Amino acid sequence: MIDRRLKQLRLARGFSLEELVAKTGGIVTKQALSKYEKGQMHPSPTVLNRLAEALNTKAANLLREPKVSIEVIAFRKASRLPKKELARVESYVRNALEERVELQELTGSTLSEDIGGRLPVRTLAIRKLEDVEIAAEKLRNNWGLGLNEISSMTETLENHSVHVIEINTPYKLDGVAAVASTGRNRVKAAAVANKAGVPGERQRLNLAHELGHLVLDISGNVDEEKAAFRFGAAFLAPAEVLRKEVGSKRAFIQSEELFMLKQKFGLSIAALLYRLRDLEVISESYYRGWCMDINNLGWKQREPNEIQPEQSNWVRRIVLRSLSEGLLTADEATGLLGTTVKCDEPLSLMEKKAFLRLPLEERRKRLAEQAAKFASIYEGKEVEGVGGGDFE
């Protein structure tokens, strides 16, 4: 497996052949690396270990068969990405989803079962664009959301084995969707990825849009991107709820009202107006007038009252849990999170007795310090050797 695994990890880390040679300290040549990746040569144990170290993984991970196969089923804006960046992003998504499935298996969460019933991958039939409304409602009901507002799209997805992955890239990238499965197409997990650093309202719709690519079975006569976009908007702002808020027909809407709707549904003004046009709450001409206003006001690039981007804590939470339960070593946890992790040792009986003998005020002070430490860890800040950080 060295050829495919080596190339995937190298691309996922964003290394060229020359850069990986440098990371190994020059123990291997560019030509040899190229032959490894083509399956024409195999590295010696010494070189294999050095490659694994440079790629921040175990040597065994370069040799073993993946437990799942990863299929990238949607890659918006891919044609605009340079070929090298396209390969890097796809490899990063594949590798990240593989790691998350391994963490699922480690904690016994979902790998042993087929989650296809809860995540109907490409099974919600769309024969005309309007079918998307029914599909969004069906998935919301399947996930027990009803008509409730979705306060966190990221948490909603991750609660249903759809992992959220952020991509750091200087290029325009709206989103990627991928599925992990084993034999007989048993779905074990999925992923939706989008560009890091975008406003929360755009992030939420991007994630819901990619969810549409995952679950919709779109016939050839329906525009796939329009269907996925409408699904995303319908999933975040169900027609029944939106009409209850604004009415079934409107000739005019105040901008302040739109900002209130933005906060309620977590959608941009532009997306809300598009949604209201789709539902025929506002006319085509009124919608187009608003589009010109948005362009003139400069809101096309950045809207006022931005929503804070959502953060995914699934990996960090599962890694820390696995570390606490002895399923991972501190070094393994550090490798998965990309930041130094220190395991807090449980207190011995003697230490507990010594703590209880302290004056009440001293005990309170120490507990407060410990609480502040864990709060900082949860927020991803570096505290006493425990760090948080971004994908880069």
PLY file of the C-alpha trace (Angstrom):
ply
format ascii 1.0
element vertex 392
property float x
property float y
property float z
element edge 391
property int vertex1
property int vertex2
end_header
0.00 0.00 0.00
3.04 2.29 0.23
2.49 3.89 -3.20
-1.09 5.16 -2.81
-0.87 5.92 0.91
2.41 7.77 0.55
1.13 9.99 -2.23
-2.16 10.72 -0.47
-0.44 11.74 2.76
2.20 13.81 0.95
-0.47 15.72 -0.96
-2.66 16.07 2.13
0.25 17.69 3.97
0.79 20.00 1.01
4.34 18.79 0.28
5.93 18.63 -3.15
8.37 15.79 -3.78
11.26 18.19 -3.18
9.75 19.40 0.11
9.27 15.87 1.39
12.89 15.07 0.52
13.92 18.07 2.64
11.64 16.95 5.50
13.44 13.60 5.59
16.80 15.32 5.85
17.77 14.19 2.37
17.81 10.49 3.27
15.95 9.79 0.03
16.03 11.36 -3.44
13.18 12.91 -5.40
13.55 10.21 -8.03
13.25 7.45 -5.43
10.16 9.08 -3.90
8.54 9.25 -7.32
9.22 5.54 -7.83
7.78 4.71 -4.39
4.56 6.52 -5.32
4.34 4.70 -8.64
4.89 1.32 -7.00
8.15 0.80 -8.88
10.30 0.64 -5.73
9.79 0.07 -2.00
11.64 1.98 0.73
13.90 0.28 3.23
12.67 0.13 6.85
14.94 3.06 7.75
13.62 5.23 4.92
10.03 4.17 5.66
10.36 5.30 9.26
11.87 8.63 8.23
9.06 9.20 5.70
6.45 8.43 8.36
8.10 10.88 10.75
8.18 13.59 8.10
4.48 13.00 7.35
3.52 12.95 11.05
2.17 9.41 10.97
3.19 5.86 11.87
5.13 3.68 9.46
2.37 1.08 9.77
-0.14 3.60 8.42
1.80 3.74 5.15
1.61 -0.02 4.72
-1.86 -1.03 5.87
-5.01 -1.39 3.82
-7.55 1.41 4.51
-10.58 0.23 6.49
-12.93 2.23 4.29
-13.02 3.45 0.74
-13.51 7.17 0.23
-15.57 8.53 -2.64
-15.56 12.26 -3.36
-19.01 12.84 -4.81
-19.08 16.61 -5.14
-16.37 19.20 -5.66
-17.75 22.63 -6.42
-15.54 25.17 -8.17
-12.98 22.43 -8.78
-12.40 23.62 -12.34
-11.13 26.95 -11.01
-8.52 25.38 -8.75
-5.00 24.83 -10.03
-4.35 21.15 -10.60
-1.87 20.93 -7.72
-4.29 22.57 -5.27
-7.15 20.36 -6.46
-5.06 17.26 -5.71
-4.04 18.64 -2.29
-7.59 19.46 -1.21
-9.01 16.13 -2.34
-6.19 14.21 -0.63
-6.67 16.23 2.55
-10.40 15.46 2.63
-9.79 11.76 2.00
-7.15 11.55 4.72
-9.18 13.57 7.23
-12.27 11.42 6.72
-10.21 8.22 7.08
-8.83 9.52 10.40
-12.32 10.35 11.66
-13.62 6.89 10.80
-10.69 5.39 12.71
-11.60 7.54 15.72
-15.22 6.35 15.41
-14.00 2.77 15.50
-11.66 3.46 18.41
-14.51 4.73 20.58
-17.03 2.23 19.22
-19.37 4.98 18.08
-20.59 4.07 14.59
-18.13 2.00 12.54
-19.80 -1.28 13.52
-23.11 -0.24 12.02
-24.39 0.92 8.67
-25.59 4.51 9.11
-27.30 4.56 5.71
-30.73 4.73 7.35
-29.86 7.97 9.13
-27.80 9.33 6.27
-29.61 8.46 3.02
-26.69 8.95 0.62
-28.03 9.88 -2.83
-31.43 8.33 -2.18
-33.81 11.31 -1.91
-35.24 11.40 -5.42
-35.39 14.76 -7.20
-37.25 14.67 -10.52
-38.08 18.37 -10.57
-36.64 21.29 -8.63
-39.68 21.61 -6.37
-39.07 18.06 -5.03
-36.18 19.51 -3.03
-38.62 21.03 -0.51
-40.01 17.58 0.32
-36.50 16.09 0.51
-35.32 18.73 2.99
-38.40 18.24 5.14
-37.97 14.46 5.04
-34.34 14.62 6.21
-35.16 17.11 8.96
-37.87 14.74 10.24
-35.53 11.76 9.93
-33.01 13.58 12.10
-35.67 14.65 14.61
-35.31 18.35 13.83
-38.93 19.02 12.90
-39.36 22.71 12.17
-36.97 23.88 14.89
-34.23 26.39 14.13
-30.76 24.93 13.61
-28.58 26.82 16.06
-25.41 25.01 14.92
-25.24 23.42 11.47
-21.85 21.95 12.33
-23.09 20.20 15.47
-26.22 18.96 13.68
-24.12 17.36 10.95
-21.59 15.81 13.33
-24.38 14.36 15.47
-25.38 12.37 12.38
-21.92 11.10 11.32
-21.33 13.86 8.77
-17.91 15.28 9.62
-17.18 18.96 9.02
-13.73 19.66 7.58
-12.23 23.12 7.06
-9.89 23.75 4.16
-7.27 26.47 4.29
-6.70 27.62 0.73
-6.03 30.98 -0.95
-8.28 29.97 -3.84
-12.04 30.20 -4.23
-13.58 27.00 -2.92
-17.22 26.60 -1.99
-17.30 23.01 -0.82
-16.54 19.31 -1.09
-18.62 16.27 -0.15
-17.33 12.73 0.41
-18.57 9.35 1.65
-16.71 6.59 3.53
-18.00 3.06 3.08
-16.92 -0.56 3.42
-17.85 -3.61 1.38
-21.35 -3.84 -0.10
-21.59 -0.03 0.02
-22.23 0.08 3.77
-21.97 3.78 4.64
-19.89 4.42 7.75
-19.46 8.20 7.67
-19.50 11.19 5.38
-17.82 14.57 5.23
-18.64 18.04 4.03
-15.76 20.46 3.66
-15.66 24.16 2.99
-13.16 26.98 2.95
-12.00 28.25 6.33
-12.46 31.86 7.32
-15.79 32.62 5.62
-18.59 34.39 7.54
-20.92 32.12 9.49
-23.96 32.76 7.31
-22.06 31.69 4.20
-20.44 28.75 5.98
-23.81 27.38 7.15
-25.33 27.49 3.67
-22.21 25.97 2.13
-22.42 23.05 4.57
-26.14 22.57 3.94
-25.49 22.81 0.18
-22.90 20.01 0.38
-25.30 17.97 2.49
-27.68 18.27 -0.47
-25.02 16.80 -2.76
-24.66 13.90 -0.31
-28.32 12.92 0.04
-30.05 13.94 -3.20
-30.58 11.61 -6.16
-30.94 14.23 -8.90
-32.28 13.29 -12.33
-30.47 14.47 -15.45
-33.01 17.13 -16.35
-32.52 19.04 -13.05
-29.60 21.42 -12.51
-27.56 19.78 -9.73
-26.16 23.00 -8.27
-29.58 24.71 -8.18
-31.07 21.66 -6.49
-28.30 21.50 -3.88
-28.56 25.23 -3.21
-32.32 25.08 -2.79
-31.98 22.05 -0.53
-29.50 23.92 1.67
-31.78 26.94 1.99
-34.84 24.75 2.62
-33.00 22.74 5.26
-32.02 25.91 7.16
-35.24 27.86 6.53
-38.24 25.52 6.02
-40.96 27.02 3.85
-43.65 26.72 6.53
-41.58 28.53 9.14
-40.35 31.24 6.77
-43.88 32.00 5.51
-45.06 32.20 9.11
-42.38 34.82 9.77
-42.88 37.02 6.69
-46.27 36.09 5.23
-47.22 34.33 2.01
-46.96 37.45 -0.19
-44.93 40.62 0.29
-44.56 43.65 -1.94
-41.93 45.29 0.29
-39.59 44.14 3.08
-37.65 46.44 5.42
-33.89 45.90 5.55
-34.08 45.69 9.37
-36.56 42.84 9.02
-34.13 41.01 6.74
-31.35 41.41 9.29
-33.61 39.90 11.96
-34.37 36.95 9.66
-30.64 36.59 9.05
-30.00 36.12 12.76
-32.93 33.72 13.14
-32.08 31.36 10.27
-28.34 31.95 9.98
-28.57 32.79 6.28
-27.19 35.76 4.36
-29.51 38.52 3.11
-28.81 37.45 -0.46
-29.71 33.82 0.29
-32.86 34.83 2.17
-34.08 36.97 -0.72
-33.35 34.14 -3.18
-35.31 31.79 -0.92
-38.26 34.20 -0.71
-38.21 34.49 -4.50
-38.20 30.67 -4.88
-41.22 30.43 -2.56
-42.96 33.23 -4.54
-43.26 35.36 -1.42
-41.64 38.22 -3.35
-41.79 38.88 -7.08
-38.96 38.38 -9.56
-38.74 42.13 -10.21
-38.56 42.97 -6.50
-35.85 40.35 -6.04
-33.80 41.76 -8.91
-34.11 45.24 -7.43
-32.67 43.98 -4.17
-29.83 42.26 -6.06
-28.81 45.62 -7.56
-28.96 47.23 -4.11
-26.80 44.49 -2.62
-24.23 44.98 -5.37
-24.22 48.78 -4.99
-23.89 48.55 -1.21
-20.92 46.19 -1.50
-22.76 43.43 0.36
-21.94 40.85 -2.31
-18.49 40.41 -0.82
-19.24 41.19 2.83
-22.62 41.79 4.48
-23.24 43.83 7.64
-24.04 41.99 10.89
-21.89 38.98 10.06
-22.52 35.77 11.97
-19.51 34.20 13.68
-18.28 31.03 11.94
-19.09 27.77 13.66
-16.27 25.64 15.03
-16.03 21.86 14.89
-14.96 20.28 18.19
-15.67 16.63 17.33
-12.09 15.53 16.66
-10.66 17.30 19.70
-13.39 15.95 21.97
-12.99 12.36 20.74
-9.18 12.52 20.90
-9.23 13.85 24.47
-11.77 11.20 25.45
-9.62 8.47 23.88
-6.56 9.83 25.68
-8.37 9.84 29.02
-9.59 6.26 28.49
-6.11 5.04 27.55
-7.06 4.34 23.93
-4.46 6.80 22.64
-1.05 7.86 23.91
-0.21 11.54 24.38
2.05 11.34 21.32
-0.73 9.82 19.21
-3.18 12.50 20.41
-0.64 15.20 19.57
-0.21 13.77 16.07
-3.96 13.76 15.44
-4.54 17.29 16.74
-1.34 18.82 15.42
-0.71 20.47 18.80
0.97 19.31 22.00
-1.36 17.41 24.34
-0.53 16.61 27.95
-2.49 13.92 29.75
-3.78 14.98 33.17
-2.94 12.13 35.57
-5.71 11.17 38.03
-5.03 12.03 41.65
-3.82 9.27 43.94
-5.70 8.57 47.17
-2.93 10.30 49.15
-3.12 13.37 46.94
-6.91 13.50 47.34
-6.59 13.37 51.14
-3.94 16.10 51.05
-6.22 18.26 48.92
-9.14 17.83 51.33
-6.94 18.93 54.24
-6.30 22.30 52.58
-8.21 25.37 53.82
-11.54 25.90 52.04
-10.37 29.08 50.28
-7.24 27.34 48.95
-9.34 24.44 47.63
-11.70 26.87 45.90
-8.75 28.73 44.38
-7.22 25.53 42.96
-10.56 24.32 41.58
-11.12 27.69 39.92
-7.66 27.50 38.31
-8.40 23.99 37.05
-11.79 25.09 35.65
-10.14 28.01 33.82
-7.58 25.62 32.36
-10.22 23.26 30.98
-12.24 26.18 29.60
-9.15 27.36 27.71
-8.53 23.85 26.36
-12.12 23.67 25.11
-11.76 27.03 23.38
-8.57 25.85 21.67
-6.15 28.17 23.48
-2.69 27.01 24.56
-2.51 26.38 28.28
0.33 24.59 30.04
1.36 22.59 27.02
-2.13 21.92 25.68
-2.64 23.69 22.40
-5.39 24.39 19.94
-4.90 25.36 16.35
-6.07 25.45 12.78
-5.60 22.95 9.97
-2.49 24.76 8.74
0 1
1 2
2 3
3 4
4 5
5 6
6 7
7 8
8 9
9 10
10 11
11 12
12 13
13 14
14 15
15 16
16 17
17 18
18 19
19 20
20 21
21 22
22 23
23 24
24 25
25 26
26 27
27 28
28 29
29 30
30 31
31 32
32 33
33 34
34 35
35 36
36 37
37 38
38 39
39 40
40 41
41 42
42 43
43 44
44 45
45 46
46 47
47 48
48 49
49 50
50 51
51 52
52 53
53 54
54 55
55 56
56 57
57 58
58 59
59 60
60 61
61 62
62 63
63 64
64 65
65 66
66 67
67 68
68 69
69 70
70 71
71 72
72 73
73 74
74 75
75 76
76 77
77 78
78 79
79 80
80 81
81 82
82 83
83 84
84 85
85 86
86 87
87 88
88 89
89 90
90 91
91 92
92 93
93 94
94 95
95 96
96 97
97 98
98 99
99 100
100 101
101 102
102 103
103 104
104 105
105 106
106 107
107 108
108 109
109 110
110 111
111 112
112 113
113 114
114 115
115 116
116 117
117 118
118 119
119 120
120 121
121 122
122 123
123 124
124 125
125 126
126 127
127 128
128 129
129 130
130 131
131 132
132 133
133 134
134 135
135 136
136 137
137 138
138 139
139 140
140 141
141 142
142 143
143 144
144 145
145 146
146 147
147 148
148 149
149 150
150 151
151 152
152 153
153 154
154 155
155 156
156 157
157 158
158 159
159 160
160 161
161 162
162 163
163 164
164 165
165 166
166 167
167 168
168 169
169 170
170 171
171 172
172 173
173 174
174 175
175 176
176 177
177 178
178 179
179 180
180 181
181 182
182 183
183 184
184 185
185 186
186 187
187 188
188 189
189 190
190 191
191 192
192 193
193 194
194 195
195 196
196 197
197 198
198 199
199 200
200 201
201 202
202 203
203 204
204 205
205 206
206 207
207 208
208 209
209 210
210 211
211 212
212 213
213 214
214 215
215 216
216 217
217 218
218 219
219 220
220 221
221 222
222 223
223 224
224 225
225 226
226 227
227 228
228 229
229 230
230 231
231 232
232 233
233 234
234 235
235 236
236 237
237 238
238 239
239 240
240 241
241 242
242 243
243 244
244 245
245 246
246 247
247 248
248 249
249 250
250 251
251 252
252 253
253 254
254 255
255 256
256 257
257 258
258 259
259 260
260 261
261 262
262 263
263 264
264 265
265 266
266 267
267 268
268 269
269 270
270 271
271 272
272 273
273 274
274 275
275 276
276 277
277 278
278 279
279 280
280 281
281 282
282 283
283 284
284 285
285 286
286 287
287 288
288 289
289 290
290 291
291 292
292 293
293 294
294 295
295 296
296 297
297 298
298 299
299 300
300 301
301 302
302 303
303 304
304 305
305 306
306 307
307 308
308 309
309 310
310 311
311 312
312 313
313 314
314 315
315 316
316 317
317 318
318 319
319 320
320 321
321 322
322 323
323 324
324 325
325 326
326 327
327 328
328 329
329 330
330 331
331 332
332 333
333 334
334 335
335 336
336 337
337 338
338 339
339 340
340 341
341 342
342 343
343 344
344 345
345 346
346 347
347 348
348 349
349 350
350 351
351 352
352 353
353 354
354 355
355 356
356 357
357 358
358 359
359 360
360 361
361 362
362 363
363 364
364 365
365 366
366 367
367 368
368 369
369 370
370 371
371 372
372 373
373 374
374 375
375 376
376 377
377 378
378 379
379 380
380 381
381 382
382 383
383 384
384 385
385 386
386 387
387 388
388 389
389 390
390 391
